[in-house]
């Protein structure tokens, strides 16, 4: 059984507040259209790709998309565009999908194919979380409620020859979607479970979200300091009672240093040795918490703030189990995030190596940074 994908991509991006087709909008270096296609490629369930585009976008997309993608010029409506695309579809099953739904899962693709194969049609539905109504101007004419009310998504799947027949009978009428065409000219449409994450990018705020809370970067940091006598042991800005402390140009807070390096690396801002060199006397004995605050500002200037943090402290002694909550709360206050967003662990090295011989303490940290 051959499966074809027909991707409707002829939109203008007007409601999205853009001057070009919204599917050409880039996120992480790839267009929305490329991300949507990638989701279907990754599923391994589709054999043929047909993309329907506007006449204006055809030359650009011809260069952008792989050669195996069949490009078709659409019409003045979605109905006409799908009809044009069906003229070149050769699969036994056709999945019609909105190009502006890049978050489609492999499970939904499989469910769509299975349902269409069994019943001839497959329409994904999700329950409406809100009460719906019909209005005229500013007046509510009729309440539809929300019980037994569902939102329709794509991909919508069909036996190809049946959908082609339905569209051939539709003349020049305009329909809401392919399921409505099928229902009018072929018969009952069958549903399958949709996915709330399978949203359609339509309005400006949908695209704003792509470049705000959903955009994150990850950094890693590592630091190690020698344990010596006559020095305070500082971890995460908290003084820990011990007969030795960490040696360094500053207060040698190895945990805070690793966290700073993780944050800096996430925004491509080198490391703490670059920003606070040990050859600079003004950093001699420096409070590492104050340096961390400077790192927070550096990241802020790059457009990022910390979202979550994890770190493992490697120390044979002292035992840190009871100190972890205190250190966590202190870091949360400095970083302005919830303690629940900080995962600190402590481990020994079972007497092995530099740490195991109680000669020093090492920390490995990772930071997830969120675009402001």
C-alpha positions as CSV (number, residue, x, y, z in Angstrom):
1,X,0.0,0.0,0.0
2,X,1.5,3.3,-1.1
3,X,0.9,6.4,1.1
4,X,1.0,9.9,-0.3
5,X,1.1,13.2,1.6
6,X,-0.6,16.2,0.1
7,X,0.6,19.3,2.0
8,X,-1.5,22.5,1.6
9,X,1.0,25.4,1.6
10,X,-0.6,28.2,-0.4
11,X,-1.3,30.7,2.4
12,X,-0.3,34.3,2.4
13,X,0.5,34.9,6.1
14,X,-1.9,37.9,6.4
15,X,-3.4,36.7,9.7
16,X,0.1,36.0,11.0
17,X,1.1,39.6,10.4
18,X,3.8,38.6,7.9
19,X,4.6,40.0,4.4
20,X,5.3,36.6,3.0
21,X,4.0,33.0,3.2
22,X,4.1,32.2,6.9
23,X,5.5,28.8,6.1
24,X,8.8,30.5,5.1
25,X,9.2,31.8,8.6
26,X,12.4,30.3,10.1
27,X,12.8,28.7,13.5
28,X,16.3,27.4,14.5
29,X,17.5,27.9,10.9
30,X,14.6,25.9,9.2
31,X,11.4,27.1,7.7
32,X,8.0,26.0,9.2
33,X,7.4,24.1,5.9
34,X,10.7,22.2,6.3
35,X,9.9,21.3,9.9
36,X,6.4,20.0,8.8
37,X,8.0,17.8,6.1
38,X,10.6,16.6,8.5
39,X,8.0,15.3,10.9
40,X,6.6,13.1,8.1
41,X,10.1,12.1,6.9
42,X,10.9,10.9,10.4
43,X,7.8,8.8,10.6
44,X,9.0,6.6,7.8
45,X,5.3,6.0,6.8
46,X,5.0,8.2,3.7
47,X,6.1,7.2,0.2
48,X,5.2,10.3,-1.9
49,X,5.3,14.0,-1.1
50,X,3.1,16.5,-2.9
51,X,3.3,20.2,-1.8
52,X,0.7,22.7,-3.1
53,X,2.0,26.2,-3.2
54,X,1.0,29.6,-4.7
55,X,2.3,30.7,-8.1
56,X,4.4,33.4,-6.4
57,X,6.1,31.0,-4.0
58,X,6.8,28.2,-6.6
59,X,10.3,29.4,-7.8
60,X,11.6,29.8,-4.2
61,X,10.2,26.5,-2.9
62,X,11.5,24.7,-6.0
63,X,15.0,25.6,-4.8
64,X,14.3,25.1,-1.1
65,X,12.7,21.6,-1.1
66,X,14.3,18.3,-2.1
67,X,13.9,17.1,-5.7
68,X,11.7,14.2,-4.7
69,X,9.0,16.6,-3.5
70,X,6.4,17.2,-6.2
71,X,5.4,20.9,-6.3
72,X,2.0,21.9,-7.7
73,X,0.5,25.4,-8.1
74,X,-2.6,25.8,-6.1
75,X,-5.8,27.7,-6.7
76,X,-7.7,30.7,-5.2
77,X,-9.1,28.6,-2.3
78,X,-7.9,25.7,-0.2
79,X,-10.5,23.5,-1.9
80,X,-9.2,24.3,-5.4
81,X,-5.6,23.9,-4.2
82,X,-6.2,20.4,-2.8
83,X,-8.1,19.5,-6.0
84,X,-5.0,20.6,-8.0
85,X,-2.7,18.5,-5.8
86,X,-4.8,15.4,-6.1
87,X,-4.2,15.5,-9.9
88,X,-0.7,14.2,-9.4
89,X,-1.1,12.0,-6.3
90,X,-0.4,8.3,-7.0
91,X,-0.7,6.6,-3.6
92,X,-3.5,4.3,-2.5
93,X,-4.0,6.4,0.6
94,X,-3.6,10.2,0.6
95,X,-3.0,12.2,3.8
96,X,-4.0,15.9,3.4
97,X,-2.2,18.1,6.0
98,X,-1.8,21.8,6.7
99,X,1.7,23.0,6.1
100,X,1.3,25.2,9.2
101,X,1.1,22.2,11.6
102,X,4.7,21.3,12.2
103,X,4.1,19.6,15.5
104,X,2.5,16.5,14.0
105,X,3.5,13.2,15.7
106,X,4.4,9.9,14.2
107,X,1.5,8.3,16.2
108,X,-1.0,10.6,14.6
109,X,0.3,9.8,11.2
110,X,0.1,6.1,11.8
111,X,-3.4,6.4,13.3
112,X,-4.5,8.4,10.3
113,X,-3.2,5.8,7.8
114,X,-4.7,2.9,9.8
115,X,-8.1,4.5,10.1
116,X,-8.3,5.5,6.4
117,X,-7.3,2.0,5.4
118,X,-10.0,0.5,7.5
119,X,-12.9,2.9,7.0
120,X,-12.0,4.9,3.8
121,X,-11.7,8.2,5.7
122,X,-9.9,9.5,8.8
123,X,-10.5,12.9,10.5
124,X,-8.6,13.8,13.7
125,X,-10.7,15.3,16.4
126,X,-9.9,16.8,19.8
127,X,-12.7,17.8,22.4
128,X,-13.3,21.6,22.5
129,X,-12.1,22.9,25.9
130,X,-14.3,26.0,25.5
131,X,-17.9,26.7,24.9
132,X,-18.5,27.7,21.2
133,X,-21.0,30.1,19.7
134,X,-22.1,31.6,16.5
135,X,-22.2,35.4,16.3
136,X,-23.5,38.0,13.8
137,X,-21.5,41.2,14.1
138,X,-21.2,41.7,17.9
139,X,-24.3,39.8,18.7
140,X,-24.2,36.1,19.8
141,X,-26.8,34.3,17.7
142,X,-26.5,30.8,19.0
143,X,-24.6,28.8,21.7
144,X,-23.1,25.5,20.5
145,X,-21.9,24.5,23.9
146,X,-18.9,22.2,24.3
147,X,-20.4,18.8,25.0
148,X,-20.1,16.7,21.9
149,X,-18.3,19.6,20.2
150,X,-14.9,18.8,18.7
151,X,-12.1,20.7,16.9
152,X,-11.0,19.2,13.6
153,X,-7.3,18.9,12.8
154,X,-5.2,17.4,10.0
155,X,-3.8,15.1,8.6
156,X,-7.1,13.9,7.1
157,X,-6.7,10.5,5.4
158,X,-8.7,8.9,2.5
159,X,-8.7,6.2,0.0
160,X,-7.2,8.3,-2.8
161,X,-9.7,7.3,-5.6
162,X,-12.6,8.2,-3.4
163,X,-11.3,11.6,-2.5
164,X,-10.5,12.4,-6.1
165,X,-14.1,11.3,-7.0
166,X,-15.5,13.6,-4.3
167,X,-13.6,16.6,-5.6
168,X,-14.5,15.9,-9.2
169,X,-18.2,16.2,-8.1
170,X,-17.7,19.4,-6.1
171,X,-17.5,21.7,-9.1
172,X,-16.3,25.1,-8.0
173,X,-17.9,25.0,-4.5
174,X,-15.7,25.9,-1.5
175,X,-15.6,23.7,1.5
176,X,-14.1,24.0,5.0
177,X,-11.9,20.9,4.7
178,X,-11.5,17.6,2.8
179,X,-13.7,15.7,5.2
180,X,-16.6,17.9,4.3
181,X,-16.1,17.3,0.6
182,X,-15.9,13.5,1.3
183,X,-19.1,13.7,3.4
184,X,-21.1,15.5,0.8
185,X,-20.2,13.2,-2.1
186,X,-19.0,9.9,-0.8
187,X,-20.4,9.1,2.6
188,X,-19.7,9.0,6.3
189,X,-16.4,10.3,7.7
190,X,-14.7,8.4,10.4
191,X,-12.7,10.1,13.2
192,X,-9.5,9.2,15.1
193,X,-7.9,10.8,18.2
194,X,-6.2,14.1,17.5
195,X,-3.5,15.8,19.6
196,X,-3.7,19.1,21.4
197,X,0.0,19.7,20.6
198,X,-0.8,19.5,16.9
199,X,-1.6,23.2,16.7
200,X,-1.9,25.2,13.5
201,X,0.3,28.3,13.3
202,X,-2.2,31.0,12.3
203,X,-1.9,34.3,14.2
204,X,1.1,36.6,15.1
205,X,1.0,35.4,18.7
206,X,1.5,31.8,17.6
207,X,4.8,32.8,16.0
208,X,5.8,35.0,18.9
209,X,5.6,32.0,21.1
210,X,8.0,30.1,18.9
211,X,10.7,32.7,19.7
212,X,10.0,33.2,23.3
213,X,9.3,30.6,26.0
214,X,9.8,27.7,23.6
215,X,13.3,28.8,22.6
216,X,16.0,27.4,24.8
217,X,19.7,26.8,24.8
218,X,21.7,24.4,26.9
219,X,25.2,24.8,28.3
220,X,27.6,22.7,30.4
221,X,30.2,23.7,32.8
222,X,32.9,21.9,34.8
223,X,35.3,23.1,37.5
224,X,37.7,21.6,40.0
225,X,39.6,23.1,43.0
226,X,42.2,21.8,45.4
227,X,41.4,21.4,49.1
228,X,43.9,23.1,51.4
229,X,44.1,24.1,55.0
230,X,43.3,27.7,56.2
231,X,40.7,28.3,53.6
232,X,36.9,28.5,53.8
233,X,34.8,26.0,52.0
234,X,32.2,27.8,50.0
235,X,29.6,26.0,47.8
236,X,26.8,27.8,46.1
237,X,27.4,30.9,48.2
238,X,27.0,28.9,51.5
239,X,29.9,28.3,53.9
240,X,30.3,24.6,54.7
241,X,32.1,23.7,58.0
242,X,35.2,21.7,57.2
243,X,38.8,21.5,58.2
244,X,39.9,22.4,54.7
245,X,38.7,24.9,52.0
246,X,39.2,25.3,48.3
247,X,42.2,27.1,46.9
248,X,41.7,29.7,44.2
249,X,42.2,33.3,43.1
250,X,38.6,34.1,44.2
251,X,36.7,32.4,47.0
252,X,37.0,29.2,44.9
253,X,33.3,28.4,45.0
254,X,33.6,25.5,42.7
255,X,29.9,24.9,42.4
256,X,29.1,28.5,41.5
257,X,32.0,28.5,39.0
258,X,30.7,25.4,37.2
259,X,27.2,27.0,37.0
260,X,28.6,30.2,35.6
261,X,30.5,28.3,32.9
262,X,27.4,26.4,32.0
263,X,25.4,29.6,31.6
264,X,28.1,31.3,29.6
265,X,28.6,28.4,27.3
266,X,24.9,28.2,26.6
267,X,25.0,31.8,25.1
268,X,28.4,31.4,23.4
269,X,30.1,33.8,25.9
270,X,33.3,31.8,26.5
271,X,34.1,31.0,30.2
272,X,34.7,32.6,33.6
273,X,38.5,32.6,33.0
274,X,37.9,34.9,30.0
275,X,35.6,37.3,31.9
276,X,37.2,37.2,35.3
277,X,40.9,36.2,34.8
278,X,43.0,35.2,37.8
279,X,45.6,37.6,36.6
280,X,43.4,40.5,37.5
281,X,43.9,41.6,41.1
282,X,40.4,43.0,41.4
283,X,39.1,39.4,41.5
284,X,41.4,38.2,44.2
285,X,39.3,36.8,47.0
286,X,36.1,37.8,45.0
287,X,32.7,36.6,46.2
288,X,31.7,34.1,43.4
289,X,28.0,35.0,44.0
290,X,28.7,38.5,42.9
291,X,30.5,37.2,39.8
292,X,27.4,35.0,39.2
293,X,25.2,38.1,39.2
294,X,27.5,39.6,36.5
295,X,27.1,36.4,34.5
296,X,23.3,36.7,34.8
297,X,23.6,40.2,33.3
298,X,25.8,39.0,30.5
299,X,23.2,36.3,29.6
300,X,20.4,38.9,29.9
301,X,22.2,41.2,27.4
302,X,22.3,38.2,25.0
303,X,18.5,37.8,25.4
304,X,18.5,34.8,27.8
305,X,17.6,34.0,31.3
306,X,18.1,30.7,33.2
307,X,15.2,28.3,33.1
308,X,16.6,25.3,35.0
309,X,19.8,24.1,36.4
310,X,21.4,20.7,37.4
311,X,24.8,20.0,39.0
312,X,26.6,17.1,40.6
313,X,29.1,17.9,43.3
314,X,31.9,15.3,43.5
315,X,33.5,15.3,47.0
316,X,34.7,12.6,49.3
317,X,34.3,14.9,52.3
318,X,32.5,16.7,53.8
319,X,29.2,14.8,53.4
320,X,26.7,17.2,51.8
321,X,23.4,15.4,52.0
322,X,21.9,17.7,54.7
323,X,23.4,20.9,53.0
324,X,21.8,20.4,49.6
325,X,18.5,22.1,50.4
326,X,20.2,25.2,51.9
327,X,22.5,25.5,48.9
328,X,19.6,25.0,46.5
329,X,17.5,27.7,48.1
330,X,20.3,30.1,48.1
331,X,21.0,29.6,44.4
332,X,17.3,29.8,43.6
333,X,17.2,33.2,45.2
334,X,20.2,34.5,43.3
335,X,19.0,33.1,40.0
336,X,15.4,34.2,40.5
337,X,14.0,30.7,39.8
338,X,12.0,28.2,41.8
339,X,14.1,25.7,43.9
340,X,12.1,23.1,42.0
341,X,14.0,24.1,38.9
342,X,17.4,23.3,40.5
343,X,18.6,19.7,40.7
344,X,21.7,19.3,42.9
345,X,23.3,16.0,43.7
346,X,26.4,15.0,45.6
347,X,28.5,11.9,45.2
348,X,31.8,10.5,46.4
349,X,34.3,8.7,44.1
350,X,34.7,5.7,46.4
351,X,38.2,6.7,47.3
352,X,39.4,6.9,43.7
353,X,41.5,9.6,42.2
354,X,42.0,13.2,43.0
355,X,38.6,13.6,44.6
356,X,38.7,10.2,46.3
357,X,42.0,11.0,48.0
358,X,40.2,14.2,49.5
359,X,42.6,16.4,47.5
360,X,39.9,18.5,45.9
361,X,36.2,18.9,44.9
362,X,34.9,18.9,41.3
363,X,31.5,19.9,39.9
364,X,29.8,19.2,36.6
365,X,26.8,21.5,35.8
366,X,24.3,22.0,33.0
367,X,22.0,25.0,32.5
368,X,18.9,25.4,30.4
369,X,18.5,29.0,29.2
370,X,15.3,30.5,28.0
371,X,15.0,33.3,25.6
372,X,13.6,36.5,27.2
